[in-house]
């Protein structure tokens, strides 16, 4: 994948509170956010529904 594409998607995830970033730009490490971690079960349920819908299409 192109670096700009990856950077764009990381920025979207950061902006929406899905991930957090630690460290400087190039050497930064990314983690799931505390908010996502607290709601991971609900996220997984939603993801399963999306997955089932996409397979039935």
N, CA, C and O atoms as a DFTB+ gen file, in Angstrom:
228 C
 N C O
     1  1       0.830      -1.181       0.000
     2  2       0.000       0.000       0.000
     3  2       0.878       1.249       0.000
     4  3       1.997       1.251       0.512
     5  1       0.347       2.275      -0.573
     6  2       1.023       3.553      -0.617
     7  2       1.068       4.193       0.772
     8  3       0.093       4.125       1.520
     9  1       2.186       4.805       1.112
    10  2       2.352       5.455       2.415
    11  2       1.253       6.481       2.677
    12  3       0.730       6.554       3.790
    13  1       0.896       7.275       1.665
    14  2      -0.134       8.306       1.842
    15  2      -1.492       7.690       2.177
    16  3      -2.261       8.257       2.954
    17  1      -1.781       6.540       1.593
    18  2      -3.042       5.849       1.877
    19  2      -3.075       5.385       3.326
    20  3      -4.073       5.564       4.024
    21  1      -1.988       4.794       3.764
    22  2      -1.911       4.325       5.152
    23  2      -2.003       5.502       6.103
    24  3      -2.735       5.445       7.092
    25  1      -1.272       6.566       5.816
    26  2      -1.276       7.764       6.659
    27  2      -2.691       8.342       6.754
    28  3      -3.132       8.736       7.834
    29  1      -3.392       8.391       5.632
    30  2      -4.769       8.911       5.622
    31  2      -5.662       8.080       6.545
    32  3      -6.406       8.635       7.353
    33  1      -5.589       6.761       6.428
    34  2      -6.455       5.906       7.237
    35  2      -6.087       5.980       8.721
    36  3      -6.976       5.945       9.572
    37  1      -4.817       6.078       9.041
    38  2      -4.424       6.256      10.436
    39  2      -4.972       7.575      10.975
    40  3      -5.457       7.630      12.106
    41  1      -4.898       8.627      10.179
    42  2      -5.434       9.926      10.599
    43  2      -6.934       9.868      10.844
    44  3      -7.427      10.466      11.800
    45  1      -7.661       9.159      10.000
    46  2      -9.107       9.010      10.180
    47  2      -9.402       8.252      11.478
    48  3     -10.284       8.643      12.243
    49  1      -8.665       7.175      11.719
    50  2      -8.868       6.401      12.950
    51  2      -8.526       7.222      14.188
    52  3      -9.233       7.149      15.194
    53  1      -7.452       8.002      14.125
    54  2      -7.080       8.881      15.240
    55  2      -8.160       9.926      15.484
    56  3      -8.576      10.137      16.624
    57  1      -8.613      10.580      14.422
    58  2      -9.615      11.638      14.529
    59  2     -10.907      11.134      15.163
    60  3     -11.576      11.866      15.892
    61  1     -11.253       9.878      14.881
    62  2     -12.500       9.309      15.377
    63  2     -12.339       8.533      16.680
    64  3     -13.273       7.868      17.128
    65  1     -11.157       8.618      17.288
    66  2     -10.954       8.024      18.609
    67  2     -10.873       6.519      18.628
    68  3     -11.070       5.906      19.677
    69  1     -10.587       5.909      17.497
    70  2     -10.505       4.445      17.430
    71  2      -9.124       3.964      17.884
    72  3      -8.990       2.903      18.494
    73  1      -8.101       4.768      17.573
    74  2      -6.735       4.427      17.970
    75  2      -6.088       5.632      18.643
    76  3      -6.580       6.757      18.549
    77  1      -4.978       5.370      19.321
    78  2      -4.148       6.424      19.888
    79  2      -2.744       6.248      19.342
    80  3      -2.376       5.173      18.868
    81  1      -1.962       7.325      19.416
    82  2      -0.599       7.300      18.895
    83  2       0.366       7.668      20.012
    84  3       0.116       8.595      20.783
    85  1       1.470       6.936      20.092
    86  2       2.524       7.263      21.049
    87  2       3.838       7.348      20.303
    88  3       4.164       6.476      19.498
    89  1       4.586       8.394      20.572
    90  2       5.875       8.562      19.937
    91  2       5.841       9.598      18.843
    92  3       4.815      10.222      18.572
    93  1       7.000       9.764      18.218
    94  2       7.129      10.739      17.139
    95  2       6.569      10.188      15.847
    96  3       6.335       8.987      15.711
    97  1       6.360      11.082      14.907
    98  2       5.659      10.760      13.662
    99  2       6.112       9.457      13.009
   100  3       5.338       8.502      12.954
   101  1       7.357       9.394      12.510
   102  2       7.763       8.211      11.749
   103  2       7.888       6.969      12.638
   104  3       7.552       5.864      12.211
   105  1       8.364       7.145      13.855
   106  2       8.546       6.003      14.752
   107  2       7.378       5.770      15.686
   108  3       7.507       5.032      16.663
   109  1       6.244       6.383      15.406
   110  2       5.083       6.287      16.294
   111  2       4.539       4.860      16.342
   112  3       4.648       4.088      15.389
   113  1       3.962       4.555      17.474
   114  2       3.277       3.269      17.644
   115  2       1.796       3.562      17.856
   116  3       1.437       4.562      18.477
   117  1       0.950       2.698      17.345
   118  2      -0.498       2.899      17.400
   119  2      -1.140       1.788      18.218
   120  3      -0.756       0.622      18.129
   121  1      -2.124       2.177      19.014
   122  2      -2.837       1.253      19.891
   123  2      -4.328       1.530      19.789
   124  3      -4.738       2.635      19.433
   125  1      -5.139       0.521      20.103
   126  2      -6.576       0.799      20.159
   127  2      -6.815       1.748      21.329
   128  3      -6.115       1.682      22.339
   129  1      -7.780       2.610      21.196
   130  2      -8.061       3.606      22.232
   131  2      -8.742       2.948      23.431
   132  3      -9.283       1.846      23.337
   133  1      -8.700       3.646      24.542
   134  2      -9.372       3.163      25.754
   135  2     -10.878       3.051      25.507
   136  3     -11.526       2.135      26.015
   137  1     -11.435       3.984      24.726
   138  2     -12.868       3.956      24.421
   139  2     -13.222       2.701      23.631
   140  3     -14.221       2.045      23.925
   141  1     -12.411       2.363      22.630
   142  2     -12.679       1.155      21.850
   143  2     -12.483      -0.081      22.714
   144  3     -13.269      -1.025      22.651
   145  1     -11.440      -0.068      23.512
   146  2     -11.171      -1.214      24.391
   147  2     -12.343      -1.453      25.342
   148  3     -12.718      -2.600      25.587
   149  1     -12.918      -0.382      25.876
   150  2     -14.048      -0.492      26.801
   151  2     -15.308      -1.008      26.109
   152  3     -16.181      -1.590      26.751
   153  1     -15.397      -0.789      24.786
   154  2     -16.589      -1.183      24.034
   155  2     -16.287      -2.252      22.993
   156  3     -17.006      -2.371      22.001
   157  1     -15.244      -3.019      23.206
   158  2     -14.795      -3.988      22.213
   159  2     -15.839      -5.069      21.927
   160  3     -15.997      -5.486      20.779
   161  1     -16.544      -5.522      22.948
   162  2     -17.579      -6.534      22.721
   163  2     -18.669      -6.015      21.789
   164  3     -19.095      -6.715      20.871
   165  1     -19.114      -4.795      22.029
   166  2     -20.141      -4.192      21.168
   167  2     -19.610      -3.998      19.746
   168  3     -20.322      -4.251      18.774
   169  1     -18.364      -3.550      19.629
   170  2     -17.743      -3.388      18.318
   171  2     -17.715      -4.723      17.569
   172  3     -18.052      -4.778      16.387
   173  1     -17.321      -5.775      18.243
   174  2     -17.258      -7.095      17.610
   175  2     -18.634      -7.584      17.172
   176  3     -18.753      -8.214      16.121
   177  1     -19.671      -7.308      17.951
   178  2     -21.030      -7.686      17.559
   179  2     -21.452      -6.957      16.287
   180  3     -22.030      -7.556      15.380
   181  1     -21.161      -5.678      16.228
   182  2     -21.491      -4.890      15.040
   183  2     -20.717      -5.416      13.843
   184  3     -21.277      -5.571      12.757
   185  1     -19.435      -5.690      14.036
   186  2     -18.590      -6.181      12.940
   187  2     -19.106      -7.528      12.417
   188  3     -19.095      -7.764      11.208
   189  1     -19.553      -8.402      13.305
   190  2     -20.110      -9.688      12.888
   191  2     -21.349      -9.491      12.022
   192  3     -21.514     -10.184      11.018
   193  1     -22.217      -8.561      12.391
   194  2     -23.409      -8.277      11.588
   195  2     -23.029      -7.769      10.201
   196  3     -23.613      -8.184       9.201
   197  1     -22.050      -6.873      10.147
   198  2     -21.585      -6.348       8.861
   199  2     -21.014      -7.479       8.017
   200  3     -21.283      -7.561       6.819
   201  1     -20.238      -8.337       8.630
   202  2     -19.620      -9.461       7.920
   203  2     -20.681     -10.414       7.361
   204  3     -20.572     -10.867       6.221
   205  1     -21.686     -10.711       8.149
   206  2     -22.764     -11.598       7.692
   207  2     -23.526     -10.972       6.537
   208  3     -23.881     -11.666       5.584
   209  1     -23.784      -9.665       6.606
   210  2     -24.499      -8.980       5.539
   211  2     -23.699      -8.968       4.252
   212  3     -24.261      -9.128       3.169
   213  1     -22.400      -8.782       4.357
   214  2     -21.574      -8.732       3.154
   215  2     -21.456     -10.106       2.507
   216  3     -21.318     -10.203       1.288
   217  1     -21.510     -11.156       3.295
   218  2     -21.419     -12.517       2.747
   219  2     -22.729     -12.951       2.092
   220  3     -22.729     -13.783       1.185
   221  1     -23.850     -12.383       2.555
   222  2     -25.137     -12.769       1.984
   223  2     -25.486     -11.967       0.723
   224  3     -26.452     -12.280       0.028
   225  1     -24.702     -10.949       0.443
   226  2     -24.974     -10.103      -0.737
   227  2     -24.463     -10.751      -2.010
   228  3     -24.606     -10.182      -3.093
